[in-house]
Amino acid sequence: GQQLNQSPQSMFIQEGEDVSMNCTSSSIFNTWLWYKQDPGEGPVLLIALYKAGELTSNGRLTAQFGITRKDSFLNISASIPSDVGIYFCAGQLPRGTYKYIFGTGTRLKVLA
Amino acid sequence: EPEVTQTPSHQVTQMGQEVILRCVPISNHLYFYWYRQILGQKVEFLVSFYNNEISEKSEIFDDQFSVERPDGSNFTLKIRSTKLEDSAMYFCASNFAAADTQYFGPGTRLTVL
């Protein structure tokens, strides 16, 4: 079945540093989405990308939809302690029910 | 801002018991989904539902699982006879059109003892 490889699995960074994470797949996706999940809660949408090559920002977050439609990255600039959490990419399949395939998550810890 | 809600937030049950997890999708949405996340693992698709029928289900969604939209607002997931490995967070999601962004509820944590 389709799989999304997300890296890194976890990262510890100092407050103020920039963060970069990415997702890759052998499958093509219609849409790439990035979610943040806090412990015990549901995923919260951060950024949605709808076109190959699209670069979208949401505050300190920037994400890009890869040209091949098989990858995406998320950057967080000038990290702050509340950025801590698990970040998931999700690719929406281009046909059928358009279900989401989730990546394995990047656990981010920010050291003050 | 409209949001997807889920009840209960936490359900504890004995193995072999039936559980029903409830979701109220965003009111004008037409497509409904259930996902599951075992602790420490990624979110996995279970089932999608549209026009009062299942449009797709994963291999996880076996005969022990069923979904229903009993009225105009609720969307339920029933597990007929729970197993230990059903312990997970269950997320409901909805959208207006199939290709639209899906909006997730806060989840129900199911613990099977």
Interface residues (C-beta under 8 A of the other chain):
Chain A: N30 T31 L33 Y35 G40 E41 G42 P43 V44 L45 A48 F88 A90 Q92 G96 T97 Y98 K99 Y100 I101 F102 G103 T104 G105
Chain B: Q6 Y31 Y33 Y35 Q41 K42 V43 E44 F45 S48 Y50 S55 E56 M89 F91 A98 A99 T101 Q102 Y103 F104 G105 P106 G107 R109
